């Protein structure tokens, strides 16, 4: 009911406005026509009264409209006033000869718009009475023949008055249909808005991010939760392809759309703030009522916490297995095998195949080349080969070829005679002689100078060598096990390693996988090192928390097992509990993101980041300056002992010497350079 009252009020306002506009137009037009025909001013004076009356009634009606309670009666009164006004205009403009009886039709149409059929027929009847009265009054003033006297009256009664009722019927019919169509449209609009609100409520209530795209994948809707998950605004992503926002999405919008196909992807996503998240995205096609594709809806949720919980459960299971294996003893010991693998822990990354290969070659006297990155356990494999072979009761001599100065390495390997060089005050057996009938482990064999590679080849071929400064051949029987962290084939191609020596050493090759390729062994190795260092430090540390283990599992370990061992020793040393937590781990294990590192540099760059980059820099010069600072810093902390400084920096001695020569630091005034004792 309130809606009908508002509608009627709105229509009455338009009636009042149109009344003034239309009457002004017609009366003005009449005045102009009369003027051009040479009429006098009497017509203007006669039109002033109805015009003023129309204005006054319209203005007062508009002012009091809000106070009217019965709008239907008020609407009838307004239309009746229009009829009376039109009747007055007809009388003033020539009664029977007036051109304005058609204005009655306008009043009937207005009444139909306001009150439909009822108002239209009431107004048509009232207009007929008024116009009939005008005709009768005009007829009484006529004179002449009977026909000429009755013709205007008969024409008016037979043509105009029936027209009023025809117009009433048509305008009432049209007004009703227009009103019904308008109401239906409003209802549909309301239903549409209600559906939009319902859609928004449902989408927002899902608790997930939602994006709707067209057939080509361009985003046209991005809900609030989607904005929160991605830290992206709808204006930023609207119109862009979904696959551009999520590059890891494995779906092509260019291919054919399969009906009822749903794609589920899980991938990592880094938002503009540098935060890493694990997202699960479900993509499904949208279709209209005719089953034609119109776009796609994608629902994505943050599964980071879920993945962390799953990872936590998995890590706890791994630690439980590691403890059970440690407590139950090694699997090889359970089988009562005599084979010894001291320090080699785990089975992942192909380590189980290495066990089998080592068992086979240990029983032979074959030369073995062990390859792999630093810290992967190459020396442990070498020891396993020696101590499980026929030479296990003889010496095992390990030689780090990169740690011995180049001018001393030949003497270290093959010995020297008295007087061979300054300081050689007596004969000395070399390491090869000390290892006679045993095994020599040549670690970092790629660091051997070329002239010593020739001598080593002769030892392998002839089983003999000549000490430095000597003339007598010395026979030796040694098994050579070598190791390197370089690609020896590439070294051969570059001329830095003899091809014939490579084939002599590489009879059997054992490749050690880096720790990043055997992450499944991290829990077992961690538990092994915890027990080892807990006993060494006399602490009752027996476990590691799942959060701390997760940091270790996510770390890349450039230093491999040796680095993991150092990390665990650090944690055992600093912890005050019987369980290692993430607070006990070194800070670099937990690390910071690339974006945070970039922000840190922006804040700490000399003179500010903008000034730093705008001054014109050379990356090589900046890196060289940084490298020199590291070299000098390591020398300072090692009191000038180059071998120790090289160990601090994690490089071999020869590489350290080369870098010092490169920057002219061998005679640095900053620290006193000392050669390692012989």
MOJOHU-V551133 format. One record per backbone hydrogen bond with DSSP energy under -0.5 kcal/mol. CO is the residue of the C=O (numbers start at 1). NH is the residue of the N-H. Records with the same first field share a line. If there is no record, write none. Layout:
CO=NH / NH
This chain:
1=5
2=6
3=7
4=8
5=9
6=10
7=11
8=12
9=13
10=14
11=15
12=16
13=17
14=18
15=19
16=20
17=21
18=22
19=23
20=24
21=25
22=26
23=27
24=28
25=29
26=30
27=31
28=32
29=33
30=34
31=35
32=36
33=37
34=39
35=38
41=45
42=46
43=47
44=48
45=49
46=50
47=51
48=52
49=53
50=54
51=55
52=56
53=57
54=58
55=59
56=60
57=61
58=62
59=63
60=64
61=65
64=67 / 68
65=68
69=71
70=74
71=75
72=76
73=77
74=78
75=79
76=80
77=81
78=82
79=83
80=84
81=85
82=86
83=87
84=88
85=89
86=90
87=91
88=92
89=93
90=95
91=94
94=97
95=98
98=101
100=103
101=104
102=105 / 106
103=107
104=108
105=109
106=110
107=111
108=112
109=113
110=114
111=115
112=116
115=118 / 119
116=120
117=121
118=122
119=123
120=124
121=125
122=126
123=127
124=128
125=129
126=130
127=131
128=132
129=133
130=134
131=135
132=136
133=137
134=138
135=139
136=140
137=141
138=141
139=142
145=149
146=150
147=151
150=154
151=155
152=156
153=157
154=158
155=159 / 160
156=160 / 161
159=163
160=164
161=165
162=166
163=167
164=168
165=169
166=170
167=171
168=172
169=173
170=174
171=175
172=176
173=177
174=178
175=179
176=180
177=181
178=182
179=183
180=184
181=185
182=186
183=187
184=188
185=189
186=190
187=191
188=192
189=193
190=194
191=195
192=196
193=197
194=198
195=199
196=200
197=201
198=202
199=203
200=204
201=205
202=206
203=206
204=207
209=300
210=223
211=298
212=220 / 221
213=296
214=217
217=242
218=214
219=239
221=212
223=227
224=228
225=229
226=230
227=231 / 232
230=272
233=236 / 237
234=238
237=240
240=219
241=244 / 245
242=246
245=247
246=249
249=251
251=253
252=255
256=258
258=261
260=262
261=285
263=283
265=281
267=279
269=271 / 277
271=274
275=271
277=269 / 279
278=303 / 304
279=267
280=301
281=265 / 283
282=299
283=263
284=297
286=294 / 295
288=291
292=288
295=286
296=213
297=284
298=211 / 300
299=282
300=209
301=280 / 303
303=307
304=308
305=309
306=310
307=311
308=312
309=313
310=314
311=315
312=316
313=317
314=318
315=319
316=320
317=321
318=322
319=323
320=324
321=325
322=326
323=327
324=328
325=329
330=334
331=335
332=337
333=336
341=344
343=345
347=352
348=351
350=354
351=355
352=356
353=357
354=358
355=359
356=360
357=361
358=362
359=363
361=364
367=508
368=370 / 482
369=371 / 510
370=484
371=512
373=376
375=561 / 562
377=381
378=382
379=383
380=384
381=385
382=386
383=387
384=388
386=389
389=392
391=394
395=397 / 439
396=398
397=441
399=401 / 443
400=403 / 404
402=653 / 654
405=408 / 409
406=410
408=412
409=413
410=414
411=415
412=431
413=432
415=468
416=428
417=420
421=424
423=425
424=419
428=416
430=434
431=435
433=436
435=438
438=479
439=397
440=442 / 481
441=399 / 443
442=445 / 483
443=401
444=447
445=448
449=452 / 453
450=454
451=455
452=456
453=457
454=458
455=459
456=460
457=461
458=462
459=463
463=476
465=474
467=470
468=417
472=467
473=475
474=465
477=437
478=480
479=440 / 481
480=368 / 482
481=442
482=370
483=445
484=372
486=488
487=491
488=492
489=493
490=494
491=496 / 497
492=495
498=502
499=503
500=504
501=505
502=506
505=507
508=369
509=511
510=371 / 512
511=513
514=517
515=518
518=521
519=522
521=525
522=526
523=527
524=528
525=529
526=530
527=531
528=532
529=533
530=534
531=535
532=536
533=537
534=539
535=538
539=541
540=542
543=580
545=549
546=550
547=551
548=552
549=553
550=554
551=555
552=555
557=560
559=562 / 563
560=564
561=565
562=566
563=567
564=568
565=569
566=570
567=571
568=572
569=573
570=574
571=575
578=542 / 543
580=545
581=584
582=585
586=589 / 590
587=590 / 591
593=597
594=598
595=599
596=600
597=601
598=602
599=603
600=604
601=605
602=609
605=608
608=612
609=613
610=614
611=615
613=616
618=622
619=623
620=624
621=625
622=626
623=627
624=628
625=629
626=630
627=631
628=632
629=633
630=634
631=635
632=636
633=637
634=638
635=640
636=639
638=641
640=642 / 674
641=645
642=646
643=647
644=648
645=649
646=650 / 651
647=650
652=656
653=657
654=658
655=659
656=660
657=661
658=662
659=663
660=665
661=664
665=668
671=673
674=642
